Amino acid sequence: MTIRPLVVTYKDNYRLSLIGVDVRKFSYRHRSIIFSLIYLTFVLSGCGGSDGGRSNTGEAPSDDTTPPTVSSDPSPTPVNGATQVPLNTSIRATFSEPINPDTLTSNTFIVLSVGISGGTAVSGTVAYTAETKTTTFTPTTLLEIDTTYTVTITTAVEDEAGNPMAAPYSWSFTTGSAIDNSPPSFPGNDPQLVVQATSSNSISLSWVAASDNTTTQSQLIYIICRSTVSTDCTANPFPTGGNVVITESQAGQTTLGVSGLGSNTTYYFVVRVKDQVNLLDGNTVQESATTFGAFVSLEASLNKNSSKDARDPSIAIVGSTPYLAWWEGNTPADVYVKTFDTTSETWSTETKINTVGNHALQPKIASNGAATPVAYITYTECNSGGANCKVYVKRNVGSTTWDLVGGELNVDGTKSAADSAIAFDGSNTPYVVWVEPDGSGINQIYVSHFNGSNWVQDGDSLNVDATKNGSNPAIAINGSTIKVSWTECIPNLNDCQLYVKGWDSTNSTWIPANPISLKAGDPGLPSRPDDVSLGFINQVLHVVWHENASVYARKEQGNTFVSVGTISTVVSTSSNAAFGSATTGSQVPFITLVDNSNATANQGPHLFVKKWDGTQWVTEGGGALNMTGGGGFQTITSAIGFSGGTPYVAWVEKGSCLVNNGCGQNNTNASQLYVKRLE
């Protein structure tokens, strides 16, 4: 005899159709028997297979057997025993788990007026809000004056798995004689809404509690409007559809986490408050936050030759075009520049900057900031053996043509200079800082500017102590304000100080003569501030550096510098702290750093981008930018530039490609160059 299986269809995790009959019409006990018969039928018909009798086209009934309950936090409203309840009140209850809304009706959510001869049913409508698991009963007419009402939720109410309430739930309240026409309000009509992005797809909200003349704070409900259009949520009433999403809080809740959002997107929020009679305030105070972006790779390895090490990338946005510079190879090495076409999303062929056969290194590229901006590059060029090194500057005068600006910048043509950086004043005049040894072999810090014909040295050496070696110079200019930072160390020791000086154009000198040391550790104890970066953010000078496995940031305030927080405490001793700022609206500091917190013997340190959100440094882009997964503790050097508010990050690393990330290199022993953009 052949036994054919019954036709079974599952829907929404709690509805089951059995030969066209809705099984919900049966009792819970009878449904359990039916499910058992279905299982037995499947087994006898040979349809069970290895999955324990599960249908090939349907899912097994839910394993949830816990009955739902009415929550006590928040408690039902009006609260049990309440008096002087407004005649136009609504009645709410929140459940312990999601409820099957089909089981919530005026026959299962019963409101009775209590009289001498028993209760009289109150007519009304029942609505269920799935987000908060809350049911609201709205009477059709006003309640009676000075009358006691009893509310009962029956055992016919079921959760989504079909489990009924184990027992009825009842409470009562007594009306007064008034109708509530006063909506709730926030203190000062301002919810003091705080909106903060927490990831590339989530935002957190918090606000202060409102108050009402009849509804307690614990029973007030908040309605949150969200939109990507700034004018939507300030309308009254809130609009629906389009870009607008309306969320209702649980009673008394003053925080909300919103997820499932788009990356790098600005969302606008307005919070309003509703009392137990459904009166809503008209607050229009709006706040916004932008979710973190995700970094997207701009092609694979950008090395000229993937078998040679790429080093010290520098990136700048000239107009709207990203320019990328780096040096590649061993002695002799070459300096290259590429540009990125944002329309075709492709990189140009690299252009060699230095003289063929010479050894070139340490490029820094920048825009002069003119109305028609021009790219400039400073770099060090030596003979083929890496000696007799000069600092030069070139400017881009054609797609692949770079003209020399003046001549060499060296103070003494017999000494080897290095480690230059470039910035421009408000008149688009280039200033360059570099390191060069004096006659005693001690490295001094020098600055020169170009007067249109020649390089003119600005003052003497910036070193605070001419017997100590200067290194890691950085320069930043805001209009006519010129600042330089550098590290100064006792020769052959990691006993260093970090200094900042400014140019006094009136007296043609660098001031102050004896600046305070900015190093994070005790100035009297050995440590080495390294990888110093400098920049003006909202006209305020910021400096960021790496010291003793931590990265620090400080900003100038009067005659001193104050902390902008410790950014990381587990960076590698060879990591850098590249620094930049978004350039749209109010500027925001960004840094790149290499963090060892997840490094292992087989997986190197990770490159992160962090930005200052006003109170703390937060990781931007959802995580590490790395393209490779191995290579041990390899040095990763990086740079950051901005097109408007969009950061571009360039860096070098070595190791095996991570799965499916398209890093595109074929040599795991050479450092490769990559660029990503935040989108």
C-alpha positions in Angstrom: 0.0 0.0 0.0 1.3 3.5 -0.9 0.7 6.2 1.6 0.9 9.7 0.0 2.2 12.5 2.2 -0.1 15.3 3.1 0.4 18.6 1.4 2.0 21.0 3.9 2.9 24.7 3.5 4.5 26.8 6.2 4.2 30.6 6.2 5.5 33.3 8.5 6.8 30.7 11.0 3.4 30.2 12.6 0.8 29.6 9.9 0.3 26.1 8.5 -2.1 24.9 5.8 -3.2 21.3 5.9 -5.1 20.2 2.8 -6.5 23.7 2.5 -7.5 24.0 6.2 -5.9 26.7 8.5 -4.6 24.7 11.4 -4.8 27.7 13.7 -8.5 27.0 14.0 -7.6 23.9 16.0 -6.5 24.1 19.7 -2.8 24.1 20.5 -3.1 20.5 21.8 -4.8 19.3 18.7 -2.2 21.1 16.5 0.5 19.2 18.3 -1.2 15.9 17.4 -1.5 17.1 13.8 2.2 17.9 13.6 3.0 14.4 14.9 0.7 12.8 12.3 2.4 14.8 9.5 5.8 13.7 10.7 4.7 10.0 10.8 3.2 10.3 7.4 6.5 11.7 6.0 8.5 8.8 7.5 6.1 6.1 6.2 6.1 7.6 2.7 9.9 7.6 2.6 10.2 11.4 2.3 12.0 11.9 5.5 15.5 11.2 4.1 18.5 12.0 6.3 17.1 15.2 7.7 14.9 13.5 10.2 11.6 13.6 8.3 11.8 17.3 7.3 9.8 18.2 4.2 11.9 19.1 1.2 9.7 22.1 0.6 8.8 23.2 4.1 10.4 24.0 7.4 9.7 22.1 10.6 7.4 23.7 13.2 9.1 26.0 15.6 10.8 24.6 18.6 9.4 27.5 20.7 7.1 26.2 23.3 7.3 29.1 25.8 4.0 30.9 26.2 4.0 34.7 25.9 3.4 36.9 28.8 2.4 40.6 29.4 5.5 42.6 30.3 5.9 44.4 33.6 8.6 46.7 32.2 7.0 48.7 30.7 3.9 47.9 32.6 0.4 48.2 31.0 -1.1 51.7 30.8 -3.1 53.1 32.4 -1.2 51.4 35.3 -3.1 49.0 37.5 -5.1 50.9 40.1 -4.7 54.3 38.4 -7.3 56.9 39.2 -8.4 60.2 37.5 -7.5 58.6 34.2 -8.6 60.9 31.3 -11.8 60.0 29.5 -10.0 60.0 26.1 -7.2 57.5 27.2 -6.0 54.6 25.1 -5.0 51.3 26.7 -1.7 49.6 26.0 0.1 46.4 26.9 3.6 45.1 25.9 4.4 41.4 25.5 7.4 39.4 26.3 7.9 38.3 22.7 6.4 38.9 19.2 2.7 38.1 19.0 0.6 36.7 16.1 -1.4 39.9 15.3 -4.3 37.9 14.0 -5.0 36.7 17.6 -5.3 40.3 18.9 -8.9 41.4 18.6 -11.6 43.0 20.7 -12.5 39.5 21.7 -9.1 38.7 23.1 -8.2 42.2 24.4 -11.4 42.9 26.4 -12.2 46.1 28.2 -15.2 46.1 30.5 -16.8 48.9 32.5 -17.5 47.5 36.0 -21.1 48.0 37.3 -23.4 46.5 39.9 -24.8 44.0 37.5 -21.5 43.0 36.0 -19.3 44.4 33.2 -20.3 46.1 30.0 -17.9 45.6 27.0 -16.3 48.7 25.6 -16.1 48.9 21.8 -12.9 49.9 20.2 -10.1 49.0 17.9 -6.9 47.0 18.6 -3.6 47.8 16.9 -0.3 45.9 17.2 3.2 47.5 16.9 5.6 44.7 16.0 8.8 46.8 16.7 7.9 47.2 20.4 5.6 44.2 20.8 2.9 46.6 22.0 -0.8 46.3 21.6 -3.0 49.5 21.8 -6.8 49.5 22.4 -8.4 52.7 21.4 -12.1 53.1 22.6 -14.6 54.1 19.9 -16.0 56.8 22.2 -15.0 58.6 25.4 -14.9 56.5 28.6 -17.5 57.2 31.3 -16.9 59.6 34.1 -15.7 58.2 37.4 -16.0 54.6 36.2 -13.8 51.6 36.9 -12.7 49.6 34.0 -11.1 46.1 33.9 -8.9 45.0 31.0 -8.4 41.3 30.3 -6.0 39.7 27.7 -7.2 36.2 27.2 -5.4 32.9 26.5 -6.5 33.1 22.9 -3.6 35.5 22.3 -0.7 33.5 20.8 2.9 34.2 19.9 4.3 33.7 16.4 5.1 30.0 17.2 1.4 29.4 18.1 1.9 29.2 21.8 -1.1 30.7 23.7 -0.8 32.7 26.9 -0.8 30.3 29.8 -3.3 32.4 31.8 -5.4 35.5 31.3 -3.9 38.8 32.3 -6.1 41.5 33.9 -5.8 44.9 35.5 -8.1 47.8 36.3 -8.2 51.6 36.5 -10.7 54.3 37.3 -11.5 57.4 35.2 -11.9 60.9 36.5 -14.1 63.6 34.8 -11.5 65.4 32.6 -10.5 65.1 29.0 -6.8 65.4 28.4 -6.1 68.0 25.7 -2.5 68.9 26.8 0.2 67.1 24.8 3.5 66.1 26.6 6.6 68.2 26.1 10.4 68.2 26.5 12.2 70.4 28.9 12.6 73.8 27.1 10.9 72.1 24.1 14.2 70.5 23.3 14.8 66.8 23.6 18.6 67.4 23.6 18.8 64.7 21.0 22.3 63.1 20.6 22.9 61.3 17.3 26.1 59.4 16.8 27.3 57.0 14.1 28.6 53.7 15.5 29.5 51.9 12.3 29.1 52.0 8.6 25.5 50.9 9.0 24.4 51.9 12.4 23.6 55.1 14.5 22.8 55.5 18.1 20.3 58.0 19.5 19.6 59.3 23.0 17.4 62.1 24.4 16.1 63.5 27.7 12.7 62.3 29.1 9.6 64.4 28.4 6.8 65.0 30.9 3.0 65.1 30.8 0.1 66.3 33.0 -1.5 62.8 33.2 1.0 60.2 31.8 4.0 59.3 33.9 7.4 59.5 32.3 7.7 55.7 32.3 4.6 55.4 30.2 5.4 58.1 27.6 6.1 56.8 24.1 8.6 58.4 21.7 8.1 58.6 18.0 11.3 58.9 16.0 11.4 60.2 12.4 14.4 59.3 10.2 15.1 60.5 6.7 18.0 61.1 4.3 16.3 64.4 3.4 16.9 67.3 5.8 13.4 68.8 5.4 11.3 65.7 5.9 11.2 65.2 9.6 10.7 68.8 10.6 7.2 68.7 9.1 4.2 68.4 11.4 2.7 65.9 11.4 5.6 63.5 10.3 5.3 62.5 6.7 5.1 58.9 5.6 6.6 57.1 2.7 9.5 58.2 0.5 12.7 58.5 2.5 10.9 58.7 5.8 11.0 55.8 8.4 8.9 56.2 11.6 9.9 54.2 14.7 8.0 54.0 17.9 9.8 53.4 21.2 8.8 51.3 24.1 7.2 53.2 26.9 9.8 55.2 28.8 12.6 54.4 26.5 15.0 57.3 25.8 17.6 55.6 23.7 17.5 53.9 20.3 19.9 51.9 18.1 19.3 52.1 14.4 20.9 49.5 12.1 20.7 48.4 8.5 21.7 51.9 7.2 23.7 52.8 4.2 27.4 53.5 4.5 28.8 57.0 4.3 25.2 58.4 4.4 23.8 61.3 6.4 20.6 60.6 8.3 18.4 63.2 9.9 16.3 62.6 13.1 13.5 64.3 15.0 12.0 62.8 18.2 8.5 63.6 19.4 6.6 62.3 22.5 3.2 60.7 22.8 1.1 60.3 25.9 -1.5 57.7 26.9 -4.3 59.6 25.1 -2.2 59.7 21.9 -1.5 63.4 22.1 1.8 64.2 20.3 4.1 67.2 20.8 5.3 69.3 17.8 9.0 69.4 18.4 11.1 70.2 15.3 14.6 70.1 16.8 16.6 68.0 14.4 20.0 66.3 14.6 22.0 64.3 12.1 24.9 61.9 11.8 26.7 60.3 8.9 27.5 56.6 9.0 31.0 55.5 8.5 32.0 54.8 5.0 33.6 51.6 3.6 37.0 51.8 2.0 37.0 50.6 -1.6 40.2 49.5 -3.4 41.3 51.6 -6.5 42.8 48.8 -8.5 45.3 46.2 -7.4 49.0 46.7 -6.7 50.3 49.9 -8.2 54.0 49.1 -8.3 55.9 49.9 -11.4 57.6 46.5 -10.9 56.0 44.1 -8.4 59.3 42.4 -7.7 60.7 45.6 -6.2 59.8 47.2 -2.9 57.6 50.3 -3.0 58.2 52.8 -0.2 56.9 56.0 1.5 53.8 56.8 -0.5 52.5 60.4 -0.6 49.0 61.3 -1.9 47.4 64.7 -2.6 44.3 65.8 -4.4 45.1 68.5 -6.9 41.8 70.1 -8.0 39.7 66.9 -8.1 42.6 64.7 -9.3 44.4 62.4 -6.9 48.2 62.4 -7.4 50.2 59.5 -6.0 54.0 59.5 -5.4 56.4 56.9 -4.1 59.8 55.5 -4.5 60.6 52.0 -5.6 63.6 49.6 -5.7 66.9 49.3 -4.0 69.9 51.6 -4.7 69.5 53.0 -7.2 65.7 53.5 -6.7 63.3 55.8 -8.6 60.6 58.2 -7.6 57.3 57.8 -9.6 54.0 59.7 -9.9 50.6 58.5 -11.0 47.3 60.2 -11.3 43.8 58.8 -10.9 41.0 59.5 -13.4 37.8 59.7 -11.3 35.6 59.3 -14.4 37.1 56.2 -15.8 38.3 55.0 -12.4 41.7 54.1 -13.7 45.3 55.1 -12.8 47.6 56.6 -15.4 50.9 55.1 -16.4 53.6 56.1 -13.9 56.0 59.0 -14.6 59.6 58.8 -13.4 60.5 62.1 -11.6 64.3 61.7 -11.1 67.2 61.6 -13.5 67.8 58.2 -15.1 70.5 56.3 -13.2 70.4 58.4 -10.1 69.0 57.1 -6.7 65.8 58.9 -5.6 63.7 58.6 -2.5 61.3 60.2 0.0 58.9 62.0 -2.2 56.2 64.4 -0.8 53.5 65.6 -3.2 51.1 68.6 -2.6 48.8 71.0 -4.4 49.7 74.7 -4.4 46.1 75.6 -3.7 45.8 78.1 -6.5 42.6 78.9 -8.4 44.0 76.6 -11.1 45.9 74.2 -8.8 49.3 72.7 -9.7 50.9 69.6 -8.3 54.4 70.1 -6.7 56.7 67.3 -5.5 59.8 67.5 -3.3 62.2 64.6 -3.0 65.8 63.6 -2.5 68.0 62.6 -5.4 71.5 61.1 -5.0 74.1 59.7 -7.3 73.8 56.1 -8.3 75.5 54.9 -5.2 73.2 56.7 -2.9 75.6 59.5 -1.9 75.8 63.3 -2.5 72.1 63.7 -2.0 70.2 66.9 -2.9 66.7 68.1 -2.1 64.7 69.2 -5.2 61.2 70.5 -6.0 59.4 69.9 -9.3 56.0 71.0 -10.6 53.7 69.4 -13.0 53.4 71.5 -16.2 51.8 68.8 -18.4 50.3 65.3 -18.1 53.7 63.7 -17.8 56.0 66.7 -17.6 57.6 67.9 -14.4 59.8 71.0 -14.4 62.5 71.7 -11.8 61.7 74.6 -9.5 64.9 76.6 -8.9 67.8 74.4 -8.1 68.9 72.2 -5.2 67.9 73.4 -1.8 70.9 72.2 0.2 72.5 74.8 2.4 75.9 73.2 1.8 76.3 71.5 -1.6 78.9 69.2 -0.2 76.5 67.7 2.4 73.7 65.1 1.8 70.2 66.4 2.5 67.1 64.3 3.0 63.6 63.9 4.4 61.9 67.0 2.8 58.3 68.2 3.1 56.4 70.9 1.3 53.5 73.3 2.0 52.1 76.6 0.5 51.2 79.9 2.0 48.1 82.0 1.1 49.9 83.4 -1.9 50.7 79.9 -3.2 54.4 80.3 -2.4 56.1 76.9 -1.7 58.0 76.4 1.5 60.2 73.3 2.0 61.6 71.9 5.2 64.4 69.3 5.2 67.3 67.7 7.2 70.9 68.4 6.4 74.1 67.8 8.5 76.3 70.6 9.5 80.1 70.6 9.5 80.1 68.5 12.6 77.8 65.9 11.1 74.9 66.8 13.3 71.6 66.9 11.4 70.0 70.4 11.3 66.5 71.4 10.3 66.2 74.1 7.6 63.4 75.9 5.7 63.5 77.7 2.4 60.8 79.4 0.2 60.8 80.0 -3.5 60.6 83.7 -4.5 59.8 83.1 -8.1 63.4 82.8 -9.2 65.4 81.2 -6.4 65.1 79.3 -3.1 65.6 81.7 -0.2 66.5 80.3 3.2 64.2 81.3 6.1 66.4 81.9 9.2 69.1 79.6 10.4 68.8 76.1 11.7 65.6 75.4 13.7 67.4 73.0 16.1 66.9 74.0 19.8 70.2 72.4 20.6 72.6 72.4 17.7 74.5 69.4 19.1 71.5 67.2 18.8 70.2 65.5 15.6 67.1 66.8 14.0 64.8 64.4 12.1 61.2 63.8 11.0 60.4 67.4 9.9 56.9 68.4 9.0 55.5 71.8 7.8 52.0 73.3 7.9 50.8 76.7 6.7 47.6 78.6 7.3 47.6 81.8 5.3 50.7 83.5 6.5 51.2 81.4 9.6 54.0 78.9 9.1 54.7 76.1 11.6 57.4 73.4 11.6 57.7 70.4 13.8 60.6 67.9 14.2 62.2 65.4 16.5 65.6 66.2 18.1 67.7 63.5 19.6 71.0 63.0 21.4 73.3 61.4 18.8 73.2 57.6 18.8 70.5 57.5 21.5 66.7 57.2 21.5 66.6 60.1 23.9 64.6 62.7 21.9 62.4 65.7 22.2 59.5 66.9 19.9 59.4 70.6 19.1 57.2 73.0 17.2 58.3 76.5 16.1 56.6 79.3 14.1 58.1 81.8 11.6 58.3 85.4 12.8 58.4 87.3 9.5 58.8 90.6 11.2 62.1 89.6 12.9 63.0 86.9 10.4 63.5 84.2 13.0 61.9 81.0 14.3 60.1 81.3 17.6 60.1 80.5 20.4 63.8 80.1 20.8 63.3 77.4 23.5 59.9 75.7 22.9 58.5 73.2 25.3 58.9 69.5 24.3 55.7 67.9 23.2 56.8 64.3 23.8 54.2 62.3 25.7 56.7 60.7 28.1 58.8 62.5 30.8 61.1 64.9 28.9 63.9 63.7 31.1 63.4 60.0 30.3 64.6 58.4 27.0 61.9 57.9 24.3 61.7 58.7 20.6 58.7 60.7 19.2 58.6 59.6 15.6 56.6 59.8 12.4 55.5 63.4 13.1 52.6 64.9 11.1 51.4 68.5 11.3 48.2 70.2 10.0 45.8 73.1 10.6 42.2 71.9 11.4 39.7 74.8 11.5 42.7 77.2 11.7 44.0 75.4 14.8 47.4 73.7 14.6 47.3 69.9 15.3 50.3 67.6 15.7 50.2 63.8 15.8 53.1 61.4 16.3 54.1 57.9 17.4 56.0 57.3 20.6 56.6 54.2 22.7 54.0 52.0 21.0 51.3 54.7 21.2 50.0 57.4 18.9 49.2 60.8 20.3 47.6 64.0 19.1 47.7 67.5 20.5 46.4 70.9 19.4 47.8 74.3 19.9 46.0 76.4 22.5 47.5 79.8 23.3 51.2 79.2 24.1 50.8 75.5 24.8 49.5 72.3 23.3 46.6 70.3 24.8 45.8 66.6 24.3 43.3 65.4 21.7 43.3 62.0 23.2 45.5 58.9 23.0 44.6 57.3 19.7 46.1 53.8 20.1 48.3 52.1 22.6 49.4 49.0 20.6 51.0 50.4 17.4 54.2 48.9 16.1 57.4 50.6 16.9 57.9 51.2 13.2 54.5 52.4 12.3 53.6 55.9 11.1 50.9 58.3 11.9 49.9 60.0 8.7 47.6 62.9 9.3 45.0 64.9 7.3 41.6 66.5 7.5 38.3 66.5 5.7 37.9 69.8 3.9 34.2 70.3 3.6 32.2 72.3 6.2 33.7 72.0 9.7 37.0 70.2 9.3 37.6 66.9 11.1 41.0 65.4 11.9 41.8 62.0 10.4 44.9 59.8 10.9 46.2 56.5 9.6 48.1 54.2 11.9 49.4 50.6 12.1 47.9 48.7 15.0 49.4 45.5 16.4 46.5 44.4 18.6 45.5 41.5 16.2 49.0 40.7 14.9 50.4 37.2 15.1 53.6 35.5 14.0 51.9 34.7 10.7 49.8 37.8 10.2 51.3 41.3 10.3 49.9 44.5 11.8 46.8 46.1 10.5 46.3 49.5 9.0 43.4 51.6 10.3 42.0 55.1 9.6 40.6 56.9 12.6 38.8 60.3 12.9 38.0 62.5 15.8 34.2 62.7 16.5 34.5 65.5 19.0 35.0 63.3 22.0 37.1 60.3 20.9 39.0 58.7 18.0 36.7 56.3 16.1 37.7 53.7 13.4 36.5 54.8 10.0 35.6 52.5 7.2 34.6 49.4 9.2 38.0 47.9 9.9 41.5 47.3 8.7 42.5 48.3 5.1 45.0 45.5 4.6 45.1 43.7 1.3 47.4 40.9 2.4 47.1 38.3 5.2 50.7 37.4 5.9 54.2 38.5 5.9 54.9 38.7 9.6 55.5 42.0 11.3 56.1 44.1 8.2 56.4 47.8 8.3 53.4 49.5 6.7 53.8 53.2 5.8 50.8 55.2 4.7 49.6 58.6 3.7 46.1 60.3 3.5 44.7 63.0 1.2 41.2 64.5 0.8 39.0 65.3 -2.1 36.4 67.5 -0.4 35.4 65.3 2.5 36.4 62.0 0.9 39.6 60.5 2.2 42.0 58.6 -0.1 44.6 56.4 1.7 47.8 55.1 0.1 50.1 52.6 1.8 52.6 49.8 1.2 52.6 46.3 2.7 53.9 42.8 1.8 52.4 39.4 2.2 50.0 36.9 0.5 46.8 38.2 -0.9 43.7 37.8 1.2 41.0 35.7 -0.4 38.8 37.5 -3.1 40.2 41.0 -2.4 41.9 41.4 -5.7 45.2 42.7 -4.4 46.7 41.5 -7.7 50.3 41.1 -6.7 52.5 38.1 -7.7 55.4 38.7 -5.4 54.9 38.2 -1.7 58.5 39.2 -0.8 58.3 42.8 -2.1 56.2 45.6 -0.6 53.3 46.6 -2.8 51.6 49.9 -3.1 47.8 50.2 -2.7 45.2 53.0 -2.6 41.7 52.9 -1.2 38.9 55.5 -1.1 36.2 55.9 1.5 32.7 55.5 -0.1 
